[in-house]
């Protein structure tokens, strides 16, 4: 599909069948739970259209949404703790939901499609300006949207109330092949006007690039690509820096780490994504920290950006660096507890 066709497709974000439904019950029954163990059990048992929501487990702190394309599940974390999970329906073949780290750009509880018969897209939370969004939609039990992430109606309403503009949304996996990671680059292929953009490659011999002026505000997200041996820094969803790295992974899976404040102290904790539930709420240890090395000058600049809500995605997916090649990291330092590792 060409760029124009794809942009038209993703603007639809939903199929006709989604709007043959009406009423909250049609979008999934849902359940409410009150403790993390019970929430974990409920996630394992969710059927298409079902969801769980327990915001009282973590009443405040930075919010992170993780969408797992492989398992058609979305999990919501607040201050590093799961507060909700739901089944989803993402993009079907030819209209695949893009993977990457996004931020919520716009919110509209009563949004309607401007190109598809004024079709409703309740509780829309836009991730890209070319049409990808979270919103209430049909949930047949398999990927069937035109690129958006369909949520149960009531879950979409609850999530809408729990988020603000700028909240980080991580989309990972492969809906068609149920793989742990996607072969595509994790960097968003569109700019604010819907045009294509390229990643910021390093020049020959360049250890890292640093351009914070490209995005002066917004949440900081860090992609650690084990396959490309690169670290990419996004602020407000835009790439502002990248660096060579020496990364010694412990597996081929993806891991999400978030910066929280607990007992008055900043900490890095794993959020426990699908397939890595045993990591949930575990703090980074020395072994994992030593798996990542980066240029000392880059580390010093990056450390100054870190704050509550910063997200680290450790992945085997690419970040646009091309085929892996051996790297010599000059003056490298391991990440310490202020930054994180794989």
C-alpha positions in Angstrom: 0.0 0.0 0.0 1.4 3.5 -0.9 1.7 6.2 1.7 -1.5 8.0 0.7 -3.5 4.8 0.8 -2.2 3.9 4.2 -2.9 7.3 5.6 -6.5 7.0 4.3 -6.8 3.6 5.8 -5.5 4.4 9.2 -7.8 7.4 9.5 -10.7 4.9 9.4 -9.4 2.9 12.4 -12.5 0.8 12.6 -14.7 -1.5 10.5 -18.4 -1.3 9.8 -19.1 -4.2 12.2 -17.7 -2.2 15.1 -20.6 0.3 14.8 -23.3 -2.2 14.3 -23.0 -2.6 18.0 -24.6 -0.3 20.6 -24.6 0.0 24.4 -21.9 -0.6 26.9 -22.5 -4.4 27.2 -21.9 -4.8 23.5 -18.3 -3.6 24.0 -17.4 -6.1 26.6 -18.6 -6.8 30.1 -15.5 -6.2 32.1 -14.7 -6.7 35.8 -13.4 -4.7 38.6 -10.8 -6.0 41.1 -9.0 -4.6 44.1 -5.6 -6.3 44.5 -2.6 -6.9 42.3 -2.7 -10.8 42.7 -6.3 -10.9 41.7 -5.6 -8.5 38.8 -2.9 -10.8 37.5 -5.2 -13.9 37.7 -7.9 -12.0 35.8 -5.5 -11.0 33.0 -4.7 -14.6 32.3 -8.4 -15.4 32.0 -9.6 -12.5 29.8 -11.7 -13.4 26.8 -12.4 -11.1 23.8 -14.2 -8.0 25.0 -13.3 -8.5 28.7 -11.2 -6.2 30.9 -10.3 -5.5 34.5 -9.7 -2.2 36.2 -8.3 -1.5 39.7 -7.1 2.1 39.9 -7.1 2.1 43.7 -4.1 -0.3 43.6 -1.9 2.7 42.7 -3.9 5.9 43.1 -1.2 8.3 41.8 2.0 8.4 39.8 3.0 8.4 36.1 0.9 6.4 33.8 2.2 4.0 31.1 0.1 2.0 28.6 1.6 -1.2 27.0 -0.1 -2.7 24.0 0.9 -6.2 23.2 0.1 -6.9 19.6 1.2 -10.6 19.8 -1.4 -11.4 22.5 -4.0 -8.7 21.7 -3.7 -7.3 25.2 -3.2 -3.8 26.6 -2.0 -3.2 30.2 -2.1 0.1 32.1 0.5 0.8 34.8 0.6 3.7 37.3 3.7 4.3 39.2 5.0 1.0 37.8 2.0 -1.0 39.1 -0.7 -2.6 37.0 -4.0 -1.0 37.5 -5.8 -2.4 34.5 -5.8 -4.7 31.5 -8.0 -5.4 28.6 -8.3 -7.4 25.4 -7.9 -5.3 22.3 -8.3 -5.6 18.5 -5.5 -4.0 16.5 -4.8 -3.5 12.8 -5.6 -6.3 10.4 -3.3 -7.4 7.5 -2.5 -4.5 5.3 -3.5 -2.0 8.0 -1.1 -3.1 10.7 -0.9 -1.1 13.9 2.6 0.5 14.0 5.0 -0.5 16.7 7.0 2.0 18.7 6.9 4.4 21.6 4.2 7.0 21.3 2.7 9.8 23.4 -0.9 10.8 23.6 -1.2 13.8 21.3 -4.9 14.6 21.5 -8.0 13.5 23.5 -11.6 13.7 22.3 -14.3 11.7 24.1 -16.9 12.3 21.3 -14.6 12.0 18.3 -16.1 11.2 14.9 -14.3 10.2 11.7 -14.1 13.0 9.3 -13.8 10.7 6.3 -16.0 7.6 7.2 -19.7 8.6 7.4 -19.1 10.6 10.6 -18.6 7.2 12.4 -18.1 7.5 16.2 -14.7 6.8 17.8 -15.6 7.1 21.5 -12.9 8.2 24.0 -10.3 8.6 21.3 -6.7 9.2 22.4 -4.6 10.0 19.4 -1.1 8.5 19.0 -0.1 9.8 15.6 -1.4 12.7 13.5 -2.0 10.3 10.5 -4.8 8.5 12.4 -3.5 5.9 14.8 -5.4 6.1 18.2 -6.7 4.3 21.2 -10.5 4.3 21.2 -13.6 2.2 21.9 -14.3 -0.2 19.0 -15.2 -3.7 17.9 -13.6 -6.7 19.7 -14.1 -9.9 17.7 -11.1 -11.7 19.2 -8.6 -11.0 16.4 -7.0 -8.0 14.7 -9.7 -6.3 12.6 -9.1 -2.5 12.8 -7.6 -0.3 10.2 -4.7 0.5 12.4 -6.1 1.8 15.6 -6.2 0.0 18.9 -9.8 -0.9 19.7 -10.8 -1.1 23.4 -14.0 -2.1 25.3 -16.3 0.9 25.6 -16.2 1.1 29.4 -12.5 0.4 29.6 -11.8 3.2 27.1 -13.9 5.6 29.2 -11.9 4.6 32.4 -8.6 4.9 30.6 -9.6 8.3 29.2 -10.2 9.6 32.7 -6.8 8.2 34.0 -4.6 9.8 31.3 -3.3 13.2 30.4 -1.7 14.5 27.2 1.8 13.3 26.9 1.3 9.9 28.5 3.6 7.2 27.1 2.2 4.4 25.1 4.4 1.5 24.1 3.2 -0.8 21.2 5.2 -4.0 20.7 4.9 -7.4 19.0 3.5 -8.9 15.8 -0.2 -9.5 15.6 0.0 -11.7 12.5 2.8 -14.1 13.6 2.5 -13.8 17.4 6.2 -13.1 17.7 7.9 -11.4 20.6 9.1 -8.5 18.4 8.6 -6.9 15.0 11.1 -6.7 12.3 10.1 -3.1 11.6 11.8 -0.2 13.1 10.3 1.1 16.3 10.5 4.7 15.3 7.3 6.4 14.2 7.3 6.8 10.3 5.2 10.0 10.3 5.7 13.6 11.4 3.1 16.0 12.8 1.7 16.7 9.3 1.5 13.1 8.3 4.6 13.1 6.1 7.3 10.5 6.2 10.3 11.0 8.3 13.7 9.3 8.6 15.6 8.3 11.7 18.7 10.3 12.6 21.7 8.0 11.7 25.1 8.4 13.2 27.8 9.6 10.9 30.8 7.4 10.2 32.9 7.2 13.4 30.4 9.2 15.4 29.7 7.8 18.9 26.5 9.6 19.5 24.3 12.5 18.4 22.5 14.9 20.8 19.9 17.4 19.6 17.5 18.3 22.5 16.4 21.3 20.6 14.4 19.1 18.3 11.8 18.5 21.1 12.1 20.8 24.1 9.4 19.2 26.3 7.4 16.0 26.8 8.0 12.6 28.4 11.4 11.0 27.9 11.5 7.5 26.4 14.6 5.4 25.8 14.8 2.5 23.4 17.6 0.0 23.9 17.9 -2.0 20.7 19.7 -5.3 21.3 19.7 -6.1 17.6 21.1 -2.8 16.4 23.3 -2.2 19.5 21.9 1.3 19.7 20.2 3.5 22.3 17.7 6.0 21.0 16.2 8.8 23.1 12.8 10.3 22.4 11.2 13.3 24.0 7.6 14.1 23.4 7.6 11.2 20.9 10.4 12.8 18.8 14.0 11.5 18.5 16.5 13.8 20.1 19.5 11.6 20.5 21.0 8.2 19.7 24.2 6.4 20.6 26.2 3.3 19.9 26.2 0.9 22.8 27.5 -2.5 23.9 24.5 -4.5 24.9 24.8 -8.0 26.3 21.1 -9.3 26.4 19.9 -12.0 28.7 17.2 -13.1 26.2 15.5 -12.1 22.9 12.3 -10.7 24.6 11.2 -7.2 25.3 11.3 -5.6 28.7 9.7 -2.3 29.9 11.2 -0.3 32.8 9.8 2.8 34.2 11.0 5.5 36.5 8.9 5.9 39.6 9.1 7.5 43.1 8.6 5.1 46.0 9.0 6.0 49.7 10.3 9.4 48.6 13.1 7.9 46.4 13.4 7.6 42.6 13.6 4.0 41.5 13.7 2.0 38.2 11.2 -0.9 38.2 10.1 -3.5 35.6 6.5 -3.3 34.7 6.1 -7.0 34.0 4.9 -7.2 30.4 3.2 -10.3 28.9 5.5 -13.2 29.1 7.6 -11.5 31.8 5.0 -11.3 34.6 7.6 -12.5 37.1 9.5 -9.2 36.6 6.6 -7.1 37.8 7.6 -4.5 40.3 11.2 -5.8 40.5 13.8 -3.2 40.8 16.8 -3.2 38.4 19.7 -5.1 39.8 23.5 -4.8 39.3 23.6 -7.7 36.8 21.1 -6.1 34.4 22.7 -2.7 34.8 26.0 -4.1 33.7 24.5 -5.5 30.5 24.5 -2.0 28.9 27.5 0.2 28.2 27.5 3.5 26.5 29.9 6.5 25.9 30.5 8.4 29.1 29.7 11.8 27.6 26.3 10.5 26.2 25.5 9.0 29.6 26.1 12.2 31.4 23.8 14.1 29.1 21.1 11.5 29.2 21.2 11.2 33.0 20.3 14.9 33.3 17.0 14.2 31.4 15.7 11.4 33.5 12.7 11.9 35.8 9.5 10.2 37.0 7.6 8.7 34.2 10.7 8.1 32.0 10.3 4.8 30.2 13.0 2.4 29.0 12.0 -0.2 26.3 14.6 -3.0 25.9 13.8 -4.7 22.7 15.2 -6.9 19.9 13.4 -4.7 17.3 15.3 -2.4 15.1 15.7 1.4 15.5 16.7 2.1 11.9 20.4 1.5 12.2 20.5 -1.3 9.5 22.3 -4.5 9.9 24.2 -5.0 13.1 27.9 -4.4 12.9 30.7 -4.7 15.5 31.1 -1.5 17.4 34.0 0.0 19.4 32.5 2.0 22.2 35.2 4.5 23.3 35.2 5.6 27.0 32.2 3.5 27.7 30.5 3.3 31.1 27.8 0.9 32.3 24.5 2.3 33.2 24.0 2.9 36.9 20.9 2.9 39.0 20.0 6.4 37.8 19.6 5.2 34.3 18.9 1.5 33.8 19.8 -1.5 31.7 18.4 -4.5 29.8 
